[in-house]
Amino acid sequence: MYDLEGVLGPSVMSFVDKHVRSLLTWDILVFFHRNPDAVLDIEGLASRLGRRVEELEPEIDALADGRILALAGGLIRYKPSPEMREIVSAFVDSCQDRGRRLALIALVLHKINPHVGA
């Protein structure tokens, strides 16, 4: 079996396990990491990501529950703790490297459908 933890590191593995529910969550995290001062309503975020509002709602709620995003007055903003910001940064950095990106995709897809490849 491919050594995902060796490739990604334990903090990124744990972060993905806890917070990255889907490839859409991944897109949201990368967007806010790259645009940390963005304050958008869900329609604006849906437009930026090319997604439907209905797809985004559960992902945004989960990231807010995980204290990565903040929701107030219908607006979404990136509001992780300094420690969480470092882990999100490590996750996004991992996305830049082909080998680690493939490992991340495998990890997220396995979370979505754990019976594939088992």
Secondary structure by P-SEA (a helix, b strand, c coil): cccccccccaaaaaaaacccccaaaaaaaaaaaacccccccaaaaaaaaccccccaaaaaaaaaaacccccccccccccccaaaaaaaaaaaaaaacaaaaaaaaaaaaaaacccccc
